[in-house]
Amino acid sequence: MPEYSAGMVAAGAGTTLRPVFGLLSLAASSPVLKEISVFNTTAVACQYRLVQLTGGTPGASVTARKIRRNAVPNLILAKQLWTADASIGEDLGYNFQLGAVIGSGVIMPIADIEGDVGATAALGLVPIGTGQVVVVNFRWAE
């Protein structure tokens, strides 16, 4: 399976129904998440969780990079801050507590969590309570 990575400074703090970053599936394909990193850009503590979601309106696409130069182009799209509420489905059991220090962060290897198939299905990172602007990176396989 070819692997890809994408990351960015979030366009906003997100809400419990609007991910700051996510991987949007296709009608016939879904991502297999391998790693997430999240770093705080503010001096205010915050917490995020990884969820399976559907719907809402994802923001702009984030450019993905192939881990292996000669891999096929990615099909799954990395997306910025959702601009309309999504329906949050399953909590995937990964929480990220970021301290009240700029640069506080977590790099978390993920045990190959596969997202749902579907044109509006996504794996996303949403705040628990009040979020902050964070730097997010995902690595996934297709």
C-alpha positions as CSV (number, residue, x, y, z in Angstrom):
1,M,0.0,0.0,0.0
2,P,1.4,3.4,-0.9
3,E,1.7,5.9,1.9
4,Y,1.2,9.7,2.0
5,S,1.5,12.6,4.4
6,A,-0.1,16.0,4.7
7,G,0.0,18.7,7.3
8,M,-0.7,22.3,8.0
9,V,-1.4,24.9,10.6
10,A,-5.2,24.7,11.2
11,A,-7.3,27.4,9.7
12,G,-9.2,27.6,13.0
13,A,-9.7,25.9,16.4
14,G,-12.6,23.7,15.2
15,T,-15.6,22.7,17.2
16,T,-16.9,19.4,18.5
17,L,-18.7,19.0,15.1
18,R,-16.2,20.6,12.8
19,P,-12.8,18.9,12.5
20,V,-9.7,21.0,12.2
21,F,-8.2,18.5,9.8
22,G,-9.4,15.2,8.2
23,L,-8.9,12.6,5.6
24,L,-11.9,12.4,3.2
25,S,-12.8,9.0,1.8
26,L,-14.1,8.1,-1.6
27,A,-17.1,6.1,-2.6
28,A,-14.9,3.1,-3.1
29,S,-11.8,3.7,-1.0
30,S,-10.8,4.7,2.5
31,P,-7.6,5.8,4.3
32,V,-5.7,3.6,6.6
33,L,-4.3,6.0,9.2
34,K,-0.7,5.3,10.4
35,E,0.4,8.4,12.4
36,I,-0.9,11.7,13.7
37,S,1.1,14.6,15.2
38,V,-0.6,17.6,16.8
39,F,1.2,20.6,18.3
40,N,-0.2,23.7,20.1
41,T,0.5,27.1,18.6
42,T,-0.9,28.9,21.7
43,A,-0.2,29.1,25.4
44,V,-3.7,27.8,26.2
45,A,-4.1,24.0,26.9
46,C,-6.5,22.1,24.7
47,Q,-7.5,18.5,23.9
48,Y,-8.5,16.8,20.6
49,R,-9.8,13.4,19.7
50,L,-9.8,11.3,16.6
51,V,-13.3,10.4,15.2
52,Q,-15.1,8.8,12.3
53,L,-17.5,11.3,10.8
54,T,-19.8,11.9,7.8
55,G,-21.1,15.0,6.1
56,G,-20.5,18.6,6.9
57,T,-18.5,20.7,4.5
58,P,-14.8,20.1,4.5
59,G,-12.5,23.1,3.8
60,A,-9.8,23.4,1.1
61,S,-7.6,20.4,0.2
62,V,-4.2,20.2,1.7
63,T,-1.4,19.0,-0.6
64,A,-0.3,15.5,0.2
65,R,3.1,14.1,-0.4
66,K,3.9,10.6,-1.5
67,I,6.3,8.9,1.0
68,R,7.8,6.9,-1.8
69,R,8.5,9.1,-4.8
70,N,7.3,6.6,-7.4
71,A,4.0,5.7,-5.7
72,V,0.8,6.4,-7.5
73,P,-0.9,9.8,-6.8
74,N,-3.1,9.8,-3.7
75,L,-6.9,9.5,-4.0
76,I,-7.9,10.2,-0.4
77,L,-8.0,14.0,0.2
78,A,-6.5,15.7,3.2
79,K,-8.9,18.6,4.1
80,Q,-8.7,21.7,6.3
81,L,-11.2,23.0,8.8
82,W,-14.8,21.9,8.1
83,T,-17.0,24.9,7.5
84,A,-20.3,23.2,8.3
85,D,-21.2,20.7,11.0
86,A,-20.5,17.0,10.4
87,S,-22.2,14.1,12.0
88,I,-19.7,12.6,14.4
89,G,-19.9,8.8,14.5
90,E,-17.4,6.6,16.3
91,D,-14.8,7.9,18.7
92,L,-11.7,6.1,17.6
93,G,-10.0,6.0,21.1
94,Y,-7.2,8.4,20.5
95,N,-7.0,11.7,22.5
96,F,-4.4,14.3,22.3
97,Q,-3.8,16.6,25.4
98,L,-1.8,19.6,24.6
99,G,-0.2,21.7,27.4
100,A,-0.5,25.4,27.8
101,V,2.8,26.0,26.1
102,I,3.5,26.9,22.4
103,G,5.0,23.8,20.8
104,S,3.5,21.4,23.3
105,G,2.5,18.4,21.2
106,V,2.1,14.7,20.6
107,I,3.4,12.4,17.8
108,M,1.2,9.3,17.9
109,P,1.7,6.1,15.9
110,I,-1.7,4.7,15.0
111,A,-2.5,0.9,14.7
112,D,-3.7,1.1,11.1
113,I,-7.2,2.5,11.7
114,E,-9.2,2.2,8.5
115,G,-11.8,4.9,7.8
116,D,-15.3,4.2,6.4
117,V,-15.9,4.0,2.7
118,G,-18.2,6.7,1.3
119,A,-18.1,10.1,-0.5
120,T,-18.7,12.1,2.7
121,A,-17.0,9.8,5.2
122,A,-13.8,11.0,6.9
123,L,-11.4,10.5,9.8
124,G,-11.1,13.8,11.6
125,L,-9.6,15.6,14.6
126,V,-12.1,17.5,16.7
127,P,-11.6,19.4,19.9
128,I,-12.9,18.2,23.3
129,G,-14.3,21.5,24.7
130,T,-12.6,24.6,23.4
131,G,-10.0,24.0,20.8
132,Q,-7.0,26.2,19.8
133,V,-5.2,26.6,16.6
134,V,-2.8,23.6,16.2
135,V,-0.3,22.2,13.7
136,V,-1.6,18.9,12.5
137,N,0.1,16.1,10.4
138,F,-1.4,12.8,9.2
139,R,0.4,9.9,7.6
140,W,-1.8,7.3,5.9
141,A,-1.9,4.4,3.4
142,E,-4.3,3.8,0.6
